[in-house]
């Protein structure tokens, strides 16, 4: 079995240690932005699965300045372990959905912290106007800038159902433009979206092998309170993975996925006070342990079934 240190996949932990010589910790920051799916530009409801925190339920307090958020995050981490290097991660809502001058001020504030070694920005591919990409390119010359794009699925019918608000071609164009400016792209994929078969989920993985992406986050679908997905689930219950089924789904994804793509996430743990299903996902460490044990037992490693036809 091919191993990246002790794991059968190209883990983010391995990649960060390779680049920076030690473990690097993420600081989840809040830039105070909203989303075109919420403010009326595209829609008012947000994506069907999105909570009131805009996927940033674990992000810092937006009432604080970026430097104050960074210092609070450092203090919390240092109370548990010695840490020297950090990722400044702008997580909540759409983090390029603001005037360029504002984006430059908050991103520079994070980048110029001496302990921050890179900037990671979660956003939508339809919120990357040329002047914003130019800004990100400039910042990338100071320290590495990673752009996280919420694709979720390659299937247009599902995208319409979840109210993603853009077509696949928009994603592809964003990836091309970001890569032309030398930035690394991480793609978010949700496994278990209503109506998608295992084969459809794996086609999204195969599709991403053909795209010039450098990282991926595989996210289990969480049904959260006070979302339109929760209302839909109550009226029309749909298939939700058991832990065993999800582990096997992850193994299938790993076997297909290009071995150079860095795995940033294999599951997730939604806020306990909001989570409706699947409740087993709260035991994140147990889920990861089960994935690792199953990989070893079944001799699965990343790229095992990869044909070499991607980027």
N, C-alpha and C positions, 0 to 999 in steps of 0.2 A: 504493500500500500504506500502510495506517495504521501509524504508528510511535509507540512510547512511547520517546522518545529514539532510540536506535539499534536497538531490537528490535521485531519485529512482534507483540509480545505485552506485556501489562501486567506487567512484571517486578517482583519484590520490590525489586531494586536501584533501579529508577526510583521506586517508591512511597516507599521510605525516604528517598531524596534529596529527594523532593518534600515530605515531612513534616518532615525534620530538617535539610535544607540541605546534607547531605554523606553520604558513604558510611558505613554502619553495619555493624559486624561482630558475628557471633554467637559467644557463649561457651556451649559445650555443657556443662551442669552435671548432676550426679548427686545426686538427693535421697535416695538410699538406700532407695527403695521397691521393692516387688515388684508383683504383679499378681494379681487374683482368678482369672485363668486358670492360675496357677502354684501358689498356696498352698492350693488345695483348695476355696475358696469356690465356684468354678465348675468348675475342672478343675485337673489337675496338670501337664499337658503344655505349656501355653502355646499360642498360635496356631501352626499347623502350620509356618509359615515363620520363626518367631521364633528368633533365636540365643540363646545363654546370656546375652548382654549386653542382652537385652530391647529391641532396636532402638537401643541406646545404646552401640554398640561404639566410637564415637569420643568418648563423653562423658568428663568428667574423673574423677579418682580419688575414689571415694566415701568413702575414709578421711579426706579433707581436709574442713575446714569449707567452707561455701559461699563465704565471703570468700576463703579460701585457694585454692579452685578458680578463683574470678574472677581473683585476682591471678596465678595460674599461667597462665591463659588469656591475660590481657593481655600478660604477659611474652613468651609465645610469638608472639603477633601483632605486638607492637612490635619484635621482632627482625627482622621482615621488611618492615614498612612503618609509616608514622605512622598511628595510629588514635586517635580521640578519643571515639567513641560506640559503645556496645555493646548488644546484645540478650542478656539473661539467659535462656537456653533450657534448661529442664528437660526432658531428652530420654529418659532411660532408663526403661523399664517404664511404670507408670501413676502419673503424678505428682500425682494427687489421692487416692490410695489410702492414706490415713493420717489420724490424728486431726487435727481442725481446728487445735488448738493448735500441733502440730508444723508443719503446713503454713504457718500464719501466721508462725512464727519463721523458717523457711528462705526463704519468699518475700519477707518484709520485709528480710531480710539482703541479698538480691540487689537488691531495688528501691532500697534506701537508698544503694547505692553511687552516688556522684555521676556516674560515667561511664556508668551503665546508663540507657538512655532508655526501655526497655520490657521487659516480662516475657512470655515465651512458654512455655506449659505444654502438654506433650503428655500426653493422657490418654484414657480411655475414656468414652463417653457414659453408661454405666451406673455411673460412679463420680463422679457430680456431685449428691450429696445437697443438699437446700435450704440447709443451713448452710454447705456448701462454696461454693455459688454466692454466698451472701451475703458470705462472706469475699472471694471473688474480686472481687465488685462493690465492696467497700470498698477493696481494693488498686487497682482500676481508677481510683479517684478520685485516687490518688497519682501514678501513671504508667500509661500504657496497658497493659492485660493482654490478650494474645491466647491463645485456647484452641485447641489442635490436637486434632482428633478423628480417630481411626483408623477410618474407615468401610470402606475398601478396595474394597467393591463394594456395589451396591444389591440384588444378586440373593441371595435367601434361601438357595437351594440351595448356592451357592458359599460363603456365610457359614457354613453348617453344616459344610461340608467343611473349611474352614480353621479351624474351631473359634473363630469370632469371639466367640460367647457372648452375643449380644444381637440383637434384631430391629430392623428398619428404623424402627419406630415409636419405639423408645428413642432412636435418633439424632435423629429429628425433634423429639422432646420436648426433648432437651438443647439443640438449636439454638435453639428457641423461648425457653427459659428464659434461656439465656446472652444472647441478643439483647435480651430484655426488660430485662436489667440493663446493657445498653450495651457488652457485650464483643464483640470481633471473633472470628469463628470461621474457622479454617483446617481444611480436610478433606483427609485422606490417602486417595489412591486407588492401588491396585496394578494395573498393566496386565500381563496375561499369566498371570493365575491359571488353574490347571488346569481345562480344560473350558469356559472362556469364549471365545465367538467375538468377533470384532471388533465385530459388531453389539451384543452384550451389553455390551462395554466402553463403547461410545459411548452406550448407553442410561443407563449410570451417569452419564456427563457430562451428558446431557440432563436427567436427574433432578436433579442438583445445580444446574442452572440455575434450578430451581423453588424451591430452598431459600435461606434468607437467610444465605448464607455470604459471607465477604469474601476468602477466599484458598483456594488448592488446592495440594497437593503431588502431582504425578504421578510415581509411583515404578515403575520397572521391577522386575518380580519377580526377586529373587535367590534362587538355590538355594544354601544355605549348609551346610557340614559340620555334623554333629551336630544336625541338625534332623529332625523327622518328615517334612518335605517332601523332604529329601534321600533318606531311606529310600524314600519313595513313588516318587521319580523313578528310583531305581535299579531298582525292581521293575517300574514301569510308566512308562517314559519318555513325557513329554508334550511338546507343542509349546513351544518356546522361541524368542523373537524373534531374528532376525538383526539386525544394526545397521540395515540398510536397511529392514527391515520395521518396526522400532521407530520410526525417523524418520518413516515414513509414518503410523504410528499416532498419533504426537504431532501431526503436522500435521492429522489428522482431528479430534483432540480440540480443538486450538486453534481450528479453524474453527467448531466448535460452541459453544465455551464463551463465556458471557456476558463482554463486554469489560470490565466493571467488576471482575471477579474477579481478584485479584492472583495471579500465578503464582509460587509459592515454590520450586518444583522441577520440572524436566522429566525428570530421570533420577536416577541414584544410583550410588554406587561402593561395593559391599560390601567388607568387610575382605578383603584379598588372601589372607590365610592361611586364610580360611574359604570363599571363593567357589569353587563347583563350576561354575556356569553362570549366565548367559552370560559367558564370559571377556572378550569384547570390551568389556563395560561398565566394565572397569577404566580404560579411556581416556576418562574423563569429559569432558575438554576437547574431545577429538576428536568425541565424540557431540554435544555442544552446538554445535560448529562445523558439523557436518553438518546439524543441525536448522536452524540459521540460514541456511545456504546453500540448503537445500531450500525454506525459506519464501520466500526471495527469488526463487528460480528459478521456483517455482510460484505466486508472488503470493498466498501464504497469510498471513493475519494473524488475530489473535484476534477471534472474533465474526463472521467472514466469513459464516458460514451461520446465525448466531443469529437467531431469529425474533422476539425481543422479548417472549416469553411468560413469562419468568422473573420473579424478584422485582423 
